[in-house]
């Protein structure tokens, strides 16, 4: 029973998404359904009318691309339908690390790192975003400024200290 509880809890965590992340997923889904898929269907229909389909590159590539689009549409539809939207700006406990927090921490070598904890489907490493399920996030969750946390990495255990925690301003 405890394993199922853990799986359910992790499943819920994987469904967390910020309002911006949910908006981006909805926009991509809408674009795929209203623009990209109809365009590819038109190309495939045209290519199918050109005769022998076995050597028709437009037809073969179009069918493959259509399968990819349909797969992505199914994925996004399920994600959007089951998403748990959490607005970090509404966080009342701003003294601890929770979903949506931007955290600055320092490691043992005095390297400062800034990360923002976001949903599993919206993390962009170039923007220093990490998923709620990442080991760093798990180590930081529930901690406060000044807390020292042991982070387990492939290189071994590493001690980090939380320097600041911020959240987006409430509307």
Residue, then its C-alpha position, 0 to 999 in steps of 0.5 A: x500500500x505504501x508503494x502505491x501511495x508513493x506512486x500516486x504522490x509522484x504521479x500528482x507531482x508530475x501533473x503540477x504545472x505553472x499557469x505559463x506552462x499550461x498556457x504554452x501546452x495549450x497553445x502548442x496543442x491548438x497549433x498542432x490541431x488547427x495549423x500543422x495537422x491540417x497542412x500535413x493532411x492536405x499534403x498527404x492527400x495531394x501526394x496520394x493522388x499522384x499515383x504510386x505511393x510506395x515511392x512517393x516521398x511526399x506521401x511517405x514523409x507526410x504519413x510519418x509526420x502525421x503519426x508524429x503529430x497525432x502522437x504529440x496531440x494525444x500526449x498534450x491532450x492527456x497532459x492538459x486534461x490531467x494537469x494540476x495548475x499551481x500558481x507560484x505567485x499565490x504561495x503564502x509560505x514564501x520562507x520555504x522552498x515549494x513548487x514555483x520557487x526560484x532558489x539561489x544556493x551555493x555549493x562546497x566550491x562557492x559556486x552559486x546556482x539559481x534554479x526555478x522549480x517548475x512542472x515536469x513538462x515545462x522545464x527549460x534548462x537554458x532558463x535554469x528551470x528544473x522539474x519538481x521531480x529532479x533530485x535537486x528539487x527534492x533536496x530543496x523542497x521544504x527547506x529555508x534560507x540558511x539550510x544546508x542540504x546534502x545533495x546526492x549526485x553521480x559524483x557523490x554527496x555534495x553539501x549545498x546551502x540555500x542563500x535565497x528563495x523568491x516567488x513571483x509577485x502576486x497579481 
